[in-house]
Amino acid sequence: MNAKNLLKVLGISFVISAVGLLGFLFWGLSKLPSASDLKKALTPPALQKTAHASSNGPRKSTVAGNSDNSADMAEAAAALPAATPALNARQKLAQDTVDVLLKDFADPRKPLVDGCRNLEKAAQSGLLRDPQNASAKYFFSSLSDGNHDPMVETAAPILRFIFRAPGMEQVVEQIMNADAQNDQGLLKKAEFYYEIYRAGDYLQKHTADMDQILQKSYNMHYLARAVAAKPELARDSATLDFCDQMEKNINAGGEFNADEAASEMSKFLNSAGLDAKAIGYDPAYRSKVKVQFNSTRVGVNDSWVVSLFARDIERAQKAPSGK
């Protein structure tokens, strides 16, 4: 076989292999859950039933192609039996979560943290009614309602960083806007998983940035806990200056030395007459995040924020469907 024929055979083999691989990828993609599948999995059964009833309820005419969603929801609600308080609470929590993800976490115009100007609210915070377990419900509701709770604010920077990763906003929007009846097939699914890949790839390459944000916000969070334990600190100029210094460093991505910051934090607590162990602060804590990234999931583990909500996460994983 001469060189010319050999090149032809190799070229044909390459094309066949490429077509075969493309077919395999599309077959594999068809087996992956779509955005609407993930939305359904993330929605409590009670809310799924409500959404289904709403979609089958009467609809008003549209103007310029945009439906009047509030009118549609009102009409659908009127056609349904009276909702229970528990269902209403779940609906509010679901809406609060969507609002926070899209209008706060994914909005690059908002600072990563804004907690110092409302530091006096730390003592009234509902985030840690149980000191060992933060309330995820309160966390999202507080951010959605614009309460500016410093305990909540200082736990939010890492989530804002994650949801501002390239592709993450598109992933959230596609999940929230997904409708199984209007699924556009494999191309739409390919676009969805491309955005998941973009977000996961970005986060894998920026673990050092996440570690810095977590380390900085850890100190700031425990400053808020110190104020919650001793409310008069919120009126102390030295405390406010210390808080402002940490907040600006987080938002500007300034230089940071974890050992020096821990030493400064320990000195602050000592001068305030507070025991670090009593409020849960560990000067030896060092962030070491791990990004879990596969075809259907982007997750960040081993952060103090994950530990903060550990019991809520555990309960959610163990709860039967619909509870």
N, C-alpha and C positions, 0 to 999 in steps of 0.2 A: 504494500500500500504506500503510494507516494505521499509526500508531505501535504499536498493540496487536499487529497481525499481524506487524509487523517484529520485535517483541520475541519472539514465538512462534518465528519462523524462526531468530532468533539463538540462542534457548534450545535448539531442536532441533539446530541445527548444533553448538553447544557439547557437547551430550550425545553426538552421533555422534562428534565429534572426541575426546572423552574416552574413549569406549568403544574407538575405534580405537587411540588411544595406549596404553590399557591392554592391548589385545590384542597390540600391537607389543612392549610391554615384556615381557609374558609369553613371547612368541615368542623375543625376544632372551635372556631369562633361561634358557629351555630349552636354548639353545646354549652357555651358560657351563658350565664344569666345576663339578660338585658337590663337596661336602666330601669325599666318598669318592673322587672322581676325583683331587683334590689329594693326599689321603692316599696313594693308589697311586703318584702321580708322585713323592712325597717318599720312598717306601719302596724300598730296593734290591731288585731282582728276587729275590735269594736269600731275603730276608725275606718277600717276597710269597708265595713257594712254601711257606715254613714256616707262614705265617699261614693259607694255604689248607688245608694238610694238617691244621692244628690245628682249623680250623672243621669239617672233615669227620670228625674223630676222635671217639671215644666221649665222652659227657658224663655227668656225675653228675646225680642229681636235684637240684632247686633247693629252697631253703627261703625262704619269704616272697618269692618272685619273684626272688631274687638267686642267680646261679650261683656255685659255688665255683671262681673263676678259677684258683687255684693248682692245684687238683686236676685241672681240665680240661687245663691246660698239661702237667702231669705225665703224664697218661694219653696225651695227644697225642704227647708226646715219646717215650714208650715204644713207640708204634706206628710211629715214624719210624726210619730208619737213623741211626746215631751221627752227630751233627753234627760238622763240622770245626771246628778251633780258630778259623779265620778267620770262620766263620759265627757262632760263639759271641761273638767279639769284636764283630762287627757288631750282633748282638742286644743286647749290653750297651750299646754306644754309643747305639743307638736308644732303649733304655729309659732310659739316663742323660739323654738329651736331653729326652725326654718329662717325666721327673721334674723336671728343672731348669726347663723352661718353665712347668709347672703349679704346682709346689710351691715354687719360688724366685722366678723372674722375675715371675710373675703374682700373687704373694702380697704385698699391701700392708702386711702386718704386719712383713715383713722390711725392714731398713734398706737404702738404696740401696748402701751400701758398709760393710764390716766388715773392715778390713785391718790396723789399727794394733796390735791386741792380739796378733797373730801375726806381727809384722814380722820377727822373727828367722828365719821360714821362707823368706824371700825368697831366701836363698843356695842353698837346696835345691830351688827351684822347677823344675818340668819344663816350664814354659810356653814358655820361650825357649831350648831346646837349640840351636836355630839362632837367633842373635841377630836375624836379619833376618826371621824368620817364626815366629809363634806357632803352637802346636799346638791346633787346634780340638778334637781328640779329648781331649787332656789338659784343656783348658778345661772341657768339659762333665763329664768324669769327675770332676775335682777338685771341682766344685761339687756334683755328685750325691753324692759320697762324704763331703762335709763336711770336706774337708782344710783349709779356711780359709787357702789359699795367698794371701798378699797380692798377688802378681803377678796372679793370676786375679781376685781381689776388686776390684782397682782398675781392671780392664777391664770389669767387669760393670755399673756404674751406669746407663749409657745403655740397655742392654738391659732392665734392670729397669724403667726409666721407660717405654720403648716398650711392653713387655708389660703394663703397668698402665694403658695408655690405655683409655678406655671402649670396650667391644666386643672388645678383643683377647683377653681370656681366653675369651670365648664362641667366637671364631673358632678358637682353638687346641683347645678342648674338642671342638668339632664335627668338626674334622679328625681328631683322635685317636680319637674314638669313632665315626667314620663307618663305615658298613657298606653297601656297594652293594646288598645283598640286601634291606636294610630302608630304602632311600631313600624318604623321604616326599613326594617330588615337588616341584612348583614352589613351594609355600608354604614348605617347609623351606629350599629353595634361596634364596628371597627373604629369609628371616630371616638366612641365612648371609651374604648379600651386604650386607644392611643393617648387620650388625655390622662387616664389612670397611669399609664407608663411614664408620661412626661412628669407628672407630679411625683411619682415614686423615684424616678431617676434623679430629679432635682434634690429631693430630700436625702437620698443616699449620698449625694455629693456635698451636702451641707450639714452633716452631723456636727461638725465643729461649731458652726453658727448656732445650731440648736442647743448644744451644750452650754455655750456662753449665755444665751437667753435664759435658759433654765437656771443656771447658776446665779445670774444677776437677779432674776425674779424671785428666786428662793429667799435671798436676803431681804428683798423688799417686802415679800409676803410676811416674813417673820417680824419685820418692823411694824407692819399693820397689826400683827397679833400682839406685839408688845403694847401698842396703843390701846388695843381692845382690853388688855389686862390692866392697863394703867391709863385711863382716858385723859388725864391732865397732860400727858405727853403731846397730845394733839395741839396744845396751845403753847408748846415750847419751841422757840425759834430755832434752837440747835437741832431738834428732832425734824422740824420742817425742812431745814436746809439739808440735812442728811438724806431725807426722803427725795427732795428735788434733785440732789446729786445722783442718786441711784436711778431715778426715773429718766433723767436726761441721758444718762449713759446707755440705758436700754433702748430708748427711742433713736438715739444717734448712732448706735453701734460703736460706742467708744472703746478705748483700750481697757483691758480688764485683767487683773491678777487675782485669781480665786483665793490664794492664801492671804494676800493683803486685805481683801474684802472681808474674809472671815474674821480676821484679827480686828478690823474696824468695827464689825458688827458685834463681836464679843465685848469690845470696849464700850460700845454704846449701851448694851444691855447692862453691863456692870455699873455704868454711871447712872443708869435709870433705876438701879436697885432691883433688877429683875434677874431671876435665875434662868439661864438658857434652857436647861432641861425641863423646867416647869412649863415653859411655853412651847416646848417641842423642837427648839432650834438645835441643830447638830453642826458645829463649826467644821467638822471633818467631812461633811457631805460634799461629794463631787459628782457632777452630772456625767453620765455615760449612756447616752441614748442608743437604742438599737432600732433601726428601721426594718420592719417586716414588710416585704414587698413581693407580691405575686400577682397572678393574672386577675384576681378579683379583690385584692385588699392591699391597702397601704396603711400600716400601723406604726406607731411609735411607742416603745415600751421603756421601762426602767427610768422613768422620770418621776420627780417628786409630785407632779400634778396627777399622774396616773395613780400613784399611791394615795393621794388625797381622796380620790373617789373610789378606792378599792372595794369598799363594801357595797356601794351602789352598783358597781360593775358586776360584782359577784352575784348580787341578788338578781340583776337583770338577766344574767346568763343562766341562772338556775330556775327562774320563774317559768311556770307553764305558759303556753301560748294564750294570750288574751288576758293574763293577770296583770 
